[in-house]
Amino acid sequence: MDTEPDFSRRGNGSFVLLLYYRNGTEELGWQVLEDFDRELADIVPDAKDLLFELALSGERISLSKLRGVIQGKVGEEALVETVIDI
């Protein structure tokens, strides 16, 4: 996540709120990774690696580049659309 709420003007409890916020977003990120891995385990043996590779490709990845990255992991062109649907 690129931005965090500004808790600086909220008093002494702001630090605690910021810690809860950061821990919550970190936990959510790991949950997404685990869910992604579980959903794709039968198709993509290393689904976590696929997610990291997609993340490194940037937020504005083209559809052709997305398909290329996925095909590089699944090996079969026929499975690319299945992965995209998931």
PyMOL Python script that loads the backbone (N, CA, C, O; Angstrom):
from pymol import cmd

cmd.read_pdbstr("""\
ATOM      1  N   MET A   1       0.844  -1.169   0.000  1.00  0.00           N
ATOM      2  CA  MET A   1       0.000   0.000   0.000  1.00  0.00           C
ATOM      3  C   MET A   1       0.890   1.234   0.000  1.00  0.00           C
ATOM      4  O   MET A   1       1.854   1.298   0.764  1.00  0.00           O
ATOM      5  N   ASP A   2       0.591   2.193  -0.826  1.00  0.00           N
ATOM      6  CA  ASP A   2       1.459   3.355  -0.989  1.00  0.00           C
ATOM      7  C   ASP A   2       1.252   4.419   0.070  1.00  0.00           C
ATOM      8  O   ASP A   2       2.194   5.135   0.409  1.00  0.00           O
ATOM      9  N   THR A   3       0.052   4.540   0.598  1.00  0.00           N
ATOM     10  CA  THR A   3      -0.211   5.604   1.556  1.00  0.00           C
ATOM     11  C   THR A   3      -0.768   5.037   2.840  1.00  0.00           C
ATOM     12  O   THR A   3      -1.420   3.993   2.856  1.00  0.00           O
ATOM     13  N   GLU A   4      -0.496   5.746   3.908  1.00  0.00           N
ATOM     14  CA  GLU A   4      -1.021   5.402   5.225  1.00  0.00           C
ATOM     15  C   GLU A   4      -1.827   6.583   5.727  1.00  0.00           C
ATOM     16  O   GLU A   4      -1.567   7.722   5.339  1.00  0.00           O
ATOM     17  N   PRO A   5      -2.802   6.325   6.585  1.00  0.00           N
ATOM     18  CA  PRO A   5      -3.521   7.450   7.180  1.00  0.00           C
ATOM     19  C   PRO A   5      -2.566   8.301   8.014  1.00  0.00           C
ATOM     20  O   PRO A   5      -1.589   7.787   8.560  1.00  0.00           O
ATOM     21  N   ASP A   6      -2.839   9.573   8.112  1.00  0.00           N
ATOM     22  CA  ASP A   6      -2.006  10.480   8.905  1.00  0.00           C
ATOM     23  C   ASP A   6      -2.556  10.530  10.327  1.00  0.00           C
ATOM     24  O   ASP A   6      -3.557  11.193  10.598  1.00  0.00           O
ATOM     25  N   PHE A   7      -1.880   9.814  11.231  1.00  0.00           N
ATOM     26  CA  PHE A   7      -2.296   9.797  12.628  1.00  0.00           C
ATOM     27  C   PHE A   7      -1.524  10.822  13.459  1.00  0.00           C
ATOM     28  O   PHE A   7      -1.694  10.869  14.677  1.00  0.00           O
ATOM     29  N   SER A   8      -0.691  11.633  12.837  1.00  0.00           N
ATOM     30  CA  SER A   8       0.212  12.521  13.569  1.00  0.00           C
ATOM     31  C   SER A   8      -0.508  13.599  14.367  1.00  0.00           C
ATOM     32  O   SER A   8       0.037  14.079  15.360  1.00  0.00           O
ATOM     33  N   ARG A   9      -1.680  13.986  13.980  1.00  0.00           N
ATOM     34  CA  ARG A   9      -2.378  15.074  14.671  1.00  0.00           C
ATOM     35  C   ARG A   9      -3.477  14.563  15.602  1.00  0.00           C
ATOM     36  O   ARG A   9      -4.380  15.313  15.972  1.00  0.00           O
ATOM     37  N   ARG A  10      -3.399  13.318  15.970  1.00  0.00           N
ATOM     38  CA  ARG A  10      -4.503  12.724  16.721  1.00  0.00           C
ATOM     39  C   ARG A  10      -4.185  12.466  18.190  1.00  0.00           C
ATOM     40  O   ARG A  10      -4.991  11.839  18.878  1.00  0.00           O
ATOM     41  N   GLY A  11      -3.067  12.916  18.683  1.00  0.00           N
ATOM     42  CA  GLY A  11      -2.767  12.750  20.093  1.00  0.00           C
ATOM     43  C   GLY A  11      -1.882  11.546  20.371  1.00  0.00           C
ATOM     44  O   GLY A  11      -1.292  10.972  19.456  1.00  0.00           O
ATOM     45  N   ASN A  12      -1.793  11.169  21.645  1.00  0.00           N
ATOM     46  CA  ASN A  12      -0.874  10.118  22.079  1.00  0.00           C
ATOM     47  C   ASN A  12      -1.231   8.737  21.552  1.00  0.00           C
ATOM     48  O   ASN A  12      -0.344   7.899  21.391  1.00  0.00           O
ATOM     49  N   GLY A  13      -2.480   8.483  21.285  1.00  0.00           N
ATOM     50  CA  GLY A  13      -2.881   7.175  20.799  1.00  0.00           C
ATOM     51  C   GLY A  13      -2.564   6.957  19.332  1.00  0.00           C
ATOM     52  O   GLY A  13      -2.777   5.865  18.806  1.00  0.00           O
ATOM     53  N   SER A  14      -2.057   7.986  18.667  1.00  0.00           N
ATOM     54  CA  SER A  14      -1.831   7.872  17.228  1.00  0.00           C
ATOM     55  C   SER A  14      -0.782   6.822  16.888  1.00  0.00           C
ATOM     56  O   SER A  14      -0.906   6.133  15.875  1.00  0.00           O
ATOM     57  N   PHE A  15       0.242   6.692  17.714  1.00  0.00           N
ATOM     58  CA  PHE A  15       1.280   5.705  17.447  1.00  0.00           C
ATOM     59  C   PHE A  15       0.709   4.294  17.512  1.00  0.00           C
ATOM     60  O   PHE A  15       1.033   3.449  16.678  1.00  0.00           O
ATOM     61  N   VAL A  16      -0.125   4.045  18.485  1.00  0.00           N
ATOM     62  CA  VAL A  16      -0.757   2.729  18.628  1.00  0.00           C
ATOM     63  C   VAL A  16      -1.657   2.446  17.424  1.00  0.00           C
ATOM     64  O   VAL A  16      -1.649   1.336  16.891  1.00  0.00           O
ATOM     65  N   LEU A  17      -2.425   3.437  16.999  1.00  0.00           N
ATOM     66  CA  LEU A  17      -3.277   3.267  15.822  1.00  0.00           C
ATOM     67  C   LEU A  17      -2.451   2.967  14.586  1.00  0.00           C
ATOM     68  O   LEU A  17      -2.825   2.115  13.779  1.00  0.00           O
ATOM     69  N   LEU A  18      -1.332   3.658  14.430  1.00  0.00           N
ATOM     70  CA  LEU A  18      -0.468   3.430  13.281  1.00  0.00           C
ATOM     71  C   LEU A  18       0.088   2.001  13.294  1.00  0.00           C
ATOM     72  O   LEU A  18       0.161   1.355  12.249  1.00  0.00           O
ATOM     73  N   LEU A  19       0.478   1.511  14.467  1.00  0.00           N
ATOM     74  CA  LEU A  19       0.972   0.137  14.566  1.00  0.00           C
ATOM     75  C   LEU A  19      -0.111  -0.867  14.199  1.00  0.00           C
ATOM     76  O   LEU A  19       0.147  -1.821  13.464  1.00  0.00           O
ATOM     77  N   TYR A  20      -1.327  -0.656  14.709  1.00  0.00           N
ATOM     78  CA  TYR A  20      -2.436  -1.539  14.349  1.00  0.00           C
ATOM     79  C   TYR A  20      -2.696  -1.505  12.852  1.00  0.00           C
ATOM     80  O   TYR A  20      -2.932  -2.543  12.233  1.00  0.00           O
ATOM     81  N   TYR A  21      -2.654  -0.324  12.276  1.00  0.00           N
ATOM     82  CA  TYR A  21      -2.879  -0.168  10.838  1.00  0.00           C
ATOM     83  C   TYR A  21      -1.813  -0.927  10.038  1.00  0.00           C
ATOM     84  O   TYR A  21      -2.142  -1.687   9.128  1.00  0.00           O
ATOM     85  N   ARG A  22      -0.558  -0.722  10.374  1.00  0.00           N
ATOM     86  CA  ARG A  22       0.525  -1.399   9.657  1.00  0.00           C
ATOM     87  C   ARG A  22       0.448  -2.905   9.824  1.00  0.00           C
ATOM     88  O   ARG A  22       0.615  -3.644   8.854  1.00  0.00           O
ATOM     89  N   ASN A  23       0.199  -3.368  11.039  1.00  0.00           N
ATOM     90  CA  ASN A  23       0.086  -4.808  11.260  1.00  0.00           C
ATOM     91  C   ASN A  23      -1.095  -5.394  10.497  1.00  0.00           C
ATOM     92  O   ASN A  23      -1.002  -6.493   9.950  1.00  0.00           O
ATOM     93  N   GLY A  24      -2.203  -4.665  10.459  1.00  0.00           N
ATOM     94  CA  GLY A  24      -3.386  -5.122   9.740  1.00  0.00           C
ATOM     95  C   GLY A  24      -3.151  -5.228   8.255  1.00  0.00           C
ATOM     96  O   GLY A  24      -3.543  -6.217   7.635  1.00  0.00           O
ATOM     97  N   THR A  25      -2.513  -4.222   7.665  1.00  0.00           N
ATOM     98  CA  THR A  25      -2.258  -4.268   6.220  1.00  0.00           C
ATOM     99  C   THR A  25      -1.234  -5.347   5.879  1.00  0.00           C
ATOM    100  O   THR A  25      -1.339  -5.989   4.834  1.00  0.00           O
ATOM    101  N   GLU A  26      -0.246  -5.551   6.749  1.00  0.00           N
ATOM    102  CA  GLU A  26       0.731  -6.606   6.509  1.00  0.00           C
ATOM    103  C   GLU A  26       0.056  -7.977   6.577  1.00  0.00           C
ATOM    104  O   GLU A  26       0.306  -8.837   5.732  1.00  0.00           O
ATOM    105  N   GLU A  27      -0.787  -8.177   7.571  1.00  0.00           N
ATOM    106  CA  GLU A  27      -1.506  -9.447   7.709  1.00  0.00           C
ATOM    107  C   GLU A  27      -2.418  -9.684   6.508  1.00  0.00           C
ATOM    108  O   GLU A  27      -2.501 -10.804   6.006  1.00  0.00           O
ATOM    109  N   LEU A  28      -3.093  -8.649   6.049  1.00  0.00           N
ATOM    110  CA  LEU A  28      -3.962  -8.766   4.881  1.00  0.00           C
ATOM    111  C   LEU A  28      -3.152  -9.169   3.650  1.00  0.00           C
ATOM    112  O   LEU A  28      -3.593 -10.003   2.860  1.00  0.00           O
ATOM    113  N   GLY A  29      -1.985  -8.585   3.489  1.00  0.00           N
ATOM    114  CA  GLY A  29      -1.132  -8.930   2.358  1.00  0.00           C
ATOM    115  C   GLY A  29      -0.727 -10.392   2.371  1.00  0.00           C
ATOM    116  O   GLY A  29      -0.754 -11.052   1.332  1.00  0.00           O
ATOM    117  N   TRP A  30      -0.352 -10.909   3.541  1.00  0.00           N
ATOM    118  CA  TRP A  30       0.011 -12.317   3.634  1.00  0.00           C
ATOM    119  C   TRP A  30      -1.195 -13.215   3.398  1.00  0.00           C
ATOM    120  O   TRP A  30      -1.062 -14.288   2.810  1.00  0.00           O
ATOM    121  N   GLN A  31      -2.378 -12.785   3.854  1.00  0.00           N
ATOM    122  CA  GLN A  31      -3.592 -13.571   3.626  1.00  0.00           C
ATOM    123  C   GLN A  31      -3.915 -13.656   2.142  1.00  0.00           C
ATOM    124  O   GLN A  31      -4.305 -14.714   1.649  1.00  0.00           O
ATOM    125  N   VAL A  32      -3.757 -12.550   1.430  1.00  0.00           N
ATOM    126  CA  VAL A  32      -3.982 -12.549  -0.015  1.00  0.00           C
ATOM    127  C   VAL A  32      -3.011 -13.511  -0.696  1.00  0.00           C
ATOM    128  O   VAL A  32      -3.406 -14.269  -1.583  1.00  0.00           O
ATOM    129  N   LEU A  33      -1.756 -13.483  -0.288  1.00  0.00           N
ATOM    130  CA  LEU A  33      -0.752 -14.369  -0.860  1.00  0.00           C
ATOM    131  C   LEU A  33      -1.111 -15.834  -0.623  1.00  0.00           C
ATOM    132  O   LEU A  33      -1.012 -16.650  -1.538  1.00  0.00           O
ATOM    133  N   GLU A  34      -1.525 -16.169   0.589  1.00  0.00           N
ATOM    134  CA  GLU A  34      -1.905 -17.547   0.906  1.00  0.00           C
ATOM    135  C   GLU A  34      -3.134 -17.978   0.117  1.00  0.00           C
ATOM    136  O   GLU A  34      -3.183 -19.097  -0.393  1.00  0.00           O
ATOM    137  N   ASP A  35      -4.131 -17.094   0.013  1.00  0.00           N
ATOM    138  CA  ASP A  35      -5.341 -17.415  -0.754  1.00  0.00           C
ATOM    139  C   ASP A  35      -5.019 -17.615  -2.228  1.00  0.00           C
ATOM    140  O   ASP A  35      -5.526 -18.546  -2.854  1.00  0.00           O
ATOM    141  N   PHE A  36      -4.191 -16.758  -2.780  1.00  0.00           N
ATOM    142  CA  PHE A  36      -3.772 -16.849  -4.178  1.00  0.00           C
ATOM    143  C   PHE A  36      -3.061 -18.179  -4.408  1.00  0.00           C
ATOM    144  O   PHE A  36      -3.332 -18.870  -5.390  1.00  0.00           O
ATOM    145  N   ASP A  37      -2.161 -18.534  -3.513  1.00  0.00           N
ATOM    146  CA  ASP A  37      -1.405 -19.775  -3.623  1.00  0.00           C
ATOM    147  C   ASP A  37      -2.336 -20.983  -3.561  1.00  0.00           C
ATOM    148  O   ASP A  37      -2.182 -21.924  -4.338  1.00  0.00           O
ATOM    149  N   ARG A  38      -3.291 -20.962  -2.650  1.00  0.00           N
ATOM    150  CA  ARG A  38      -4.221 -22.079  -2.489  1.00  0.00           C
ATOM    151  C   ARG A  38      -5.119 -22.240  -3.726  1.00  0.00           C
ATOM    152  O   ARG A  38      -5.355 -23.358  -4.183  1.00  0.00           O
ATOM    153  N   GLU A  39      -5.612 -21.129  -4.256  1.00  0.00           N
ATOM    154  CA  GLU A  39      -6.501 -21.176  -5.428  1.00  0.00           C
ATOM    155  C   GLU A  39      -5.788 -21.702  -6.667  1.00  0.00           C
ATOM    156  O   GLU A  39      -6.407 -22.352  -7.510  1.00  0.00           O
ATOM    157  N   LEU A  40      -4.503 -21.431  -6.784  1.00  0.00           N
ATOM    158  CA  LEU A  40      -3.763 -21.796  -7.992  1.00  0.00           C
ATOM    159  C   LEU A  40      -2.849 -23.004  -7.829  1.00  0.00           C
ATOM    160  O   LEU A  40      -2.118 -23.346  -8.758  1.00  0.00           O
ATOM    161  N   ALA A  41      -2.874 -23.654  -6.678  1.00  0.00           N
ATOM    162  CA  ALA A  41      -1.925 -24.735  -6.392  1.00  0.00           C
ATOM    163  C   ALA A  41      -1.967 -25.860  -7.424  1.00  0.00           C
ATOM    164  O   ALA A  41      -0.927 -26.434  -7.748  1.00  0.00           O
ATOM    165  N   ASP A  42      -3.134 -26.178  -7.939  1.00  0.00           N
ATOM    166  CA  ASP A  42      -3.243 -27.269  -8.908  1.00  0.00           C
ATOM    167  C   ASP A  42      -2.725 -26.882 -10.284  1.00  0.00           C
ATOM    168  O   ASP A  42      -2.311 -27.746 -11.057  1.00  0.00           O
ATOM    169  N   ILE A  43      -2.744 -25.596 -10.596  1.00  0.00           N
ATOM    170  CA  ILE A  43      -2.359 -25.133 -11.930  1.00  0.00           C
ATOM    171  C   ILE A  43      -0.920 -24.623 -11.947  1.00  0.00           C
ATOM    172  O   ILE A  43      -0.147 -24.928 -12.856  1.00  0.00           O
ATOM    173  N   VAL A  44      -0.579 -23.841 -10.922  1.00  0.00           N
ATOM    174  CA  VAL A  44       0.749 -23.211 -10.846  1.00  0.00           C
ATOM    175  C   VAL A  44       1.443 -23.705  -9.583  1.00  0.00           C
ATOM    176  O   VAL A  44       1.101 -23.265  -8.485  1.00  0.00           O
ATOM    177  N   PRO A  45       2.417 -24.618  -9.716  1.00  0.00           N
ATOM    178  CA  PRO A  45       3.074 -25.166  -8.526  1.00  0.00           C
ATOM    179  C   PRO A  45       3.700 -24.106  -7.611  1.00  0.00           C
ATOM    180  O   PRO A  45       3.709 -24.272  -6.391  1.00  0.00           O
ATOM    181  N   ASP A  46       4.218 -23.034  -8.184  1.00  0.00           N
ATOM    182  CA  ASP A  46       4.850 -21.974  -7.391  1.00  0.00           C
ATOM    183  C   ASP A  46       4.057 -20.672  -7.531  1.00  0.00           C
ATOM    184  O   ASP A  46       4.584 -19.658  -7.988  1.00  0.00           O
ATOM    185  N   ALA A  47       2.787 -20.719  -7.132  1.00  0.00           N
ATOM    186  CA  ALA A  47       1.890 -19.572  -7.309  1.00  0.00           C
ATOM    187  C   ALA A  47       2.386 -18.336  -6.561  1.00  0.00           C
ATOM    188  O   ALA A  47       2.194 -17.215  -7.031  1.00  0.00           O
ATOM    189  N   LYS A  48       3.019 -18.526  -5.409  1.00  0.00           N
ATOM    190  CA  LYS A  48       3.537 -17.363  -4.671  1.00  0.00           C
ATOM    191  C   LYS A  48       4.581 -16.626  -5.500  1.00  0.00           C
ATOM    192  O   LYS A  48       4.616 -15.396  -5.520  1.00  0.00           O
ATOM    193  N   ASP A  49       5.425 -17.384  -6.178  1.00  0.00           N
ATOM    194  CA  ASP A  49       6.432 -16.758  -7.037  1.00  0.00           C
ATOM    195  C   ASP A  49       5.766 -15.980  -8.172  1.00  0.00           C
ATOM    196  O   ASP A  49       6.226 -14.902  -8.550  1.00  0.00           O
ATOM    197  N   LEU A  50       4.676 -16.536  -8.712  1.00  0.00           N
ATOM    198  CA  LEU A  50       3.944 -15.847  -9.768  1.00  0.00           C
ATOM    199  C   LEU A  50       3.409 -14.517  -9.266  1.00  0.00           C
ATOM    200  O   LEU A  50       3.531 -13.502  -9.952  1.00  0.00           O
ATOM    201  N   LEU A  51       2.823 -14.511  -8.087  1.00  0.00           N
ATOM    202  CA  LEU A  51       2.280 -13.271  -7.531  1.00  0.00           C
ATOM    203  C   LEU A  51       3.386 -12.240  -7.323  1.00  0.00           C
ATOM    204  O   LEU A  51       3.198 -11.065  -7.640  1.00  0.00           O
ATOM    205  N   PHE A  52       4.527 -12.658  -6.798  1.00  0.00           N
ATOM    206  CA  PHE A  52       5.636 -11.729  -6.609  1.00  0.00           C
ATOM    207  C   PHE A  52       6.136 -11.196  -7.948  1.00  0.00           C
ATOM    208  O   PHE A  52       6.446 -10.011  -8.073  1.00  0.00           O
ATOM    209  N   GLU A  53       6.214 -12.070  -8.944  1.00  0.00           N
ATOM    210  CA  GLU A  53       6.670 -11.624 -10.267  1.00  0.00           C
ATOM    211  C   GLU A  53       5.691 -10.620 -10.868  1.00  0.00           C
ATOM    212  O   GLU A  53       6.104  -9.638 -11.484  1.00  0.00           O
ATOM    213  N   LEU A  54       4.392 -10.868 -10.689  1.00  0.00           N
ATOM    214  CA  LEU A  54       3.392  -9.916 -11.178  1.00  0.00           C
ATOM    215  C   LEU A  54       3.501  -8.581 -10.437  1.00  0.00           C
ATOM    216  O   LEU A  54       3.362  -7.517 -11.042  1.00  0.00           O
ATOM    217  N   ALA A  55       3.746  -8.642  -9.149  1.00  0.00           N
ATOM    218  CA  ALA A  55       3.890  -7.411  -8.366  1.00  0.00           C
ATOM    219  C   ALA A  55       5.099  -6.606  -8.837  1.00  0.00           C
ATOM    220  O   ALA A  55       5.044  -5.378  -8.904  1.00  0.00           O
ATOM    221  N   LEU A  56       6.166  -7.287  -9.157  1.00  0.00           N
ATOM    222  CA  LEU A  56       7.368  -6.603  -9.637  1.00  0.00           C
ATOM    223  C   LEU A  56       7.179  -6.008 -11.027  1.00  0.00           C
ATOM    224  O   LEU A  56       7.913  -5.104 -11.424  1.00  0.00           O
ATOM    225  N   SER A  57       6.197  -6.516 -11.765  1.00  0.00           N
ATOM    226  CA  SER A  57       5.930  -6.006 -13.114  1.00  0.00           C
ATOM    227  C   SER A  57       5.280  -4.631 -13.097  1.00  0.00           C
ATOM    228  O   SER A  57       5.248  -3.953 -14.124  1.00  0.00           O
ATOM    229  N   GLY A  58       4.772  -4.218 -11.969  1.00  0.00           N
ATOM    230  CA  GLY A  58       4.182  -2.893 -11.850  1.00  0.00           C
ATOM    231  C   GLY A  58       2.674  -2.913 -11.936  1.00  0.00           C
ATOM    232  O   GLY A  58       2.068  -3.890 -12.376  1.00  0.00           O
ATOM    233  N   GLU A  59       2.085  -1.818 -11.510  1.00  0.00           N
ATOM    234  CA  GLU A  59       0.627  -1.753 -11.435  1.00  0.00           C
ATOM    235  C   GLU A  59      -0.032  -1.560 -12.784  1.00  0.00           C
ATOM    236  O   GLU A  59      -1.234  -1.791 -12.912  1.00  0.00           O
ATOM    237  N   ARG A  60       0.701  -1.152 -13.776  1.00  0.00           N
ATOM    238  CA  ARG A  60       0.121  -0.894 -15.104  1.00  0.00           C
ATOM    239  C   ARG A  60       0.654  -1.886 -16.138  1.00  0.00           C
ATOM    240  O   ARG A  60       1.025  -1.500 -17.247  1.00  0.00           O
ATOM    241  N   ILE A  61       0.688  -3.131 -15.774  1.00  0.00           N
ATOM    242  CA  ILE A  61       1.170  -4.172 -16.678  1.00  0.00           C
ATOM    243  C   ILE A  61       0.163  -4.357 -17.814  1.00  0.00           C
ATOM    244  O   ILE A  61      -1.046  -4.372 -17.583  1.00  0.00           O
ATOM    245  N   SER A  62       0.660  -4.495 -19.015  1.00  0.00           N
ATOM    246  CA  SER A  62      -0.235  -4.704 -20.161  1.00  0.00           C
ATOM    247  C   SER A  62      -0.775  -6.137 -20.120  1.00  0.00           C
ATOM    248  O   SER A  62      -0.194  -7.019 -19.488  1.00  0.00           O
ATOM    249  N   LEU A  63      -1.879  -6.339 -20.798  1.00  0.00           N
ATOM    250  CA  LEU A  63      -2.481  -7.669 -20.835  1.00  0.00           C
ATOM    251  C   LEU A  63      -1.559  -8.670 -21.511  1.00  0.00           C
ATOM    252  O   LEU A  63      -1.483  -9.824 -21.088  1.00  0.00           O
ATOM    253  N   SER A  64      -0.863  -8.248 -22.546  1.00  0.00           N
ATOM    254  CA  SER A  64       0.059  -9.164 -23.229  1.00  0.00           C
ATOM    255  C   SER A  64       1.229  -9.546 -22.319  1.00  0.00           C
ATOM    256  O   SER A  64       1.659 -10.699 -22.309  1.00  0.00           O
ATOM    257  N   LYS A  65       1.737  -8.585 -21.561  1.00  0.00           N
ATOM    258  CA  LYS A  65       2.829  -8.881 -20.614  1.00  0.00           C
ATOM    259  C   LYS A  65       2.321  -9.788 -19.499  1.00  0.00           C
ATOM    260  O   LYS A  65       3.019 -10.714 -19.085  1.00  0.00           O
ATOM    261  N   LEU A  66       1.097  -9.523 -19.007  1.00  0.00           N
ATOM    262  CA  LEU A  66       0.489 -10.369 -17.983  1.00  0.00           C
ATOM    263  C   LEU A  66       0.393 -11.811 -18.475  1.00  0.00           C
ATOM    264  O   LEU A  66       0.769 -12.744 -17.766  1.00  0.00           O
ATOM    265  N   ARG A  67      -0.107 -11.981 -19.681  1.00  0.00           N
ATOM    266  CA  ARG A  67      -0.222 -13.332 -20.254  1.00  0.00           C
ATOM    267  C   ARG A  67       1.158 -13.989 -20.394  1.00  0.00           C
ATOM    268  O   ARG A  67       1.308 -15.183 -20.136  1.00  0.00           O
ATOM    269  N   GLY A  68       2.151 -13.217 -20.798  1.00  0.00           N
ATOM    270  CA  GLY A  68       3.500 -13.755 -20.949  1.00  0.00           C
ATOM    271  C   GLY A  68       4.099 -14.228 -19.637  1.00  0.00           C
ATOM    272  O   GLY A  68       4.718 -15.291 -19.574  1.00  0.00           O
ATOM    273  N   VAL A  69       3.913 -13.436 -18.589  1.00  0.00           N
ATOM    274  CA  VAL A  69       4.430 -13.811 -17.263  1.00  0.00           C
ATOM    275  C   VAL A  69       3.740 -15.084 -16.779  1.00  0.00           C
ATOM    276  O   VAL A  69       4.391 -15.998 -16.273  1.00  0.00           O
ATOM    277  N   ILE A  70       2.428 -15.134 -16.937  1.00  0.00           N
ATOM    278  CA  ILE A  70       1.670 -16.313 -16.492  1.00  0.00           C
ATOM    279  C   ILE A  70       2.081 -17.541 -17.298  1.00  0.00           C
ATOM    280  O   ILE A  70       2.298 -18.610 -16.727  1.00  0.00           O
ATOM    281  N   GLN A  71       2.187 -17.402 -18.605  1.00  0.00           N
ATOM    282  CA  GLN A  71       2.561 -18.548 -19.433  1.00  0.00           C
ATOM    283  C   GLN A  71       3.955 -19.053 -19.076  1.00  0.00           C
ATOM    284  O   GLN A  71       4.224 -20.253 -19.139  1.00  0.00           O
ATOM    285  N   GLY A  72       4.827 -18.143 -18.707  1.00  0.00           N
ATOM    286  CA  GLY A  72       6.160 -18.555 -18.282  1.00  0.00           C
ATOM    287  C   GLY A  72       6.132 -19.430 -17.045  1.00  0.00           C
ATOM    288  O   GLY A  72       7.024 -20.256 -16.847  1.00  0.00           O
ATOM    289  N   LYS A  73       5.120 -19.260 -16.211  1.00  0.00           N
ATOM    290  CA  LYS A  73       4.997 -20.062 -14.985  1.00  0.00           C
ATOM    291  C   LYS A  73       4.196 -21.338 -15.196  1.00  0.00           C
ATOM    292  O   LYS A  73       4.540 -22.379 -14.636  1.00  0.00           O
ATOM    293  N   VAL A  74       3.119 -21.277 -16.002  1.00  0.00           N
ATOM    294  CA  VAL A  74       2.265 -22.457 -16.168  1.00  0.00           C
ATOM    295  C   VAL A  74       2.713 -23.341 -17.324  1.00  0.00           C
ATOM    296  O   VAL A  74       2.421 -24.537 -17.336  1.00  0.00           O
ATOM    297  N   GLY A  75       3.409 -22.775 -18.283  1.00  0.00           N
ATOM    298  CA  GLY A  75       3.927 -23.548 -19.387  1.00  0.00           C
ATOM    299  C   GLY A  75       2.940 -23.830 -20.505  1.00  0.00           C
ATOM    300  O   GLY A  75       3.346 -23.958 -21.660  1.00  0.00           O
ATOM    301  N   GLU A  76       1.672 -23.927 -20.198  1.00  0.00           N
ATOM    302  CA  GLU A  76       0.668 -24.249 -21.210  1.00  0.00           C
ATOM    303  C   GLU A  76      -0.179 -23.025 -21.516  1.00  0.00           C
ATOM    304  O   GLU A  76      -0.747 -22.407 -20.616  1.00  0.00           O
ATOM    305  N   GLU A  77      -0.255 -22.688 -22.777  1.00  0.00           N
ATOM    306  CA  GLU A  77      -1.029 -21.511 -23.182  1.00  0.00           C
ATOM    307  C   GLU A  77      -2.503 -21.646 -22.793  1.00  0.00           C
ATOM    308  O   GLU A  77      -3.152 -20.653 -22.464  1.00  0.00           O
ATOM    309  N   ALA A  78      -3.024 -22.860 -22.831  1.00  0.00           N
ATOM    310  CA  ALA A  78      -4.439 -23.092 -22.515  1.00  0.00           C
ATOM    311  C   ALA A  78      -4.787 -22.749 -21.069  1.00  0.00           C
ATOM    312  O   ALA A  78      -5.946 -22.463 -20.769  1.00  0.00           O
ATOM    313  N   LEU A  79      -3.809 -22.773 -20.170  1.00  0.00           N
ATOM    314  CA  LEU A  79      -4.063 -22.496 -18.753  1.00  0.00           C
ATOM    315  C   LEU A  79      -3.989 -21.015 -18.405  1.00  0.00           C
ATOM    316  O   LEU A  79      -4.397 -20.619 -17.314  1.00  0.00           O
ATOM    317  N   VAL A  80      -3.482 -20.206 -19.299  1.00  0.00           N
ATOM    318  CA  VAL A  80      -3.287 -18.784 -19.026  1.00  0.00           C
ATOM    319  C   VAL A  80      -4.612 -18.113 -18.670  1.00  0.00           C
ATOM    320  O   VAL A  80      -4.683 -17.392 -17.675  1.00  0.00           O
ATOM    321  N   GLU A  81      -5.650 -18.334 -19.453  1.00  0.00           N
ATOM    322  CA  GLU A  81      -6.949 -17.701 -19.194  1.00  0.00           C
ATOM    323  C   GLU A  81      -7.551 -18.177 -17.871  1.00  0.00           C
ATOM    324  O   GLU A  81      -8.211 -17.406 -17.174  1.00  0.00           O
ATOM    325  N   THR A  82      -7.326 -19.436 -17.530  1.00  0.00           N
ATOM    326  CA  THR A  82      -7.815 -19.951 -16.253  1.00  0.00           C
ATOM    327  C   THR A  82      -7.174 -19.210 -15.088  1.00  0.00           C
ATOM    328  O   THR A  82      -7.851 -18.841 -14.128  1.00  0.00           O
ATOM    329  N   VAL A  83      -5.868 -18.996 -15.178  1.00  0.00           N
ATOM    330  CA  VAL A  83      -5.163 -18.252 -14.130  1.00  0.00           C
ATOM    331  C   VAL A  83      -5.664 -16.815 -14.074  1.00  0.00           C
ATOM    332  O   VAL A  83      -5.875 -16.283 -12.984  1.00  0.00           O
ATOM    333  N   ILE A  84      -5.857 -16.184 -15.209  1.00  0.00           N
ATOM    334  CA  ILE A  84      -6.353 -14.808 -15.226  1.00  0.00           C
ATOM    335  C   ILE A  84      -7.746 -14.728 -14.588  1.00  0.00           C
ATOM    336  O   ILE A  84      -8.042 -13.785 -13.855  1.00  0.00           O
ATOM    337  N   ASP A  85      -8.592 -15.714 -14.869  1.00  0.00           N
ATOM    338  CA  ASP A  85      -9.933 -15.727 -14.286  1.00  0.00           C
ATOM    339  C   ASP A  85      -9.890 -15.828 -12.765  1.00  0.00           C
ATOM    340  O   ASP A  85     -10.727 -15.248 -12.074  1.00  0.00           O
ATOM    341  N   ILE A  86      -8.918 -16.563 -12.251  1.00  0.00           N
ATOM    342  CA  ILE A  86      -8.803 -16.718 -10.793  1.00  0.00           C
ATOM    343  C   ILE A  86      -8.294 -15.431 -10.197  1.00  0.00           C
ATOM    344  O   ILE A  86      -8.122 -15.339  -8.982  1.00  0.00           O
TER     345      ILE A  86
END
""", "prot")
cmd.dss("prot")
cmd.show_as("cartoon", "prot")
cmd.util.cbc("prot")
cmd.orient("prot")
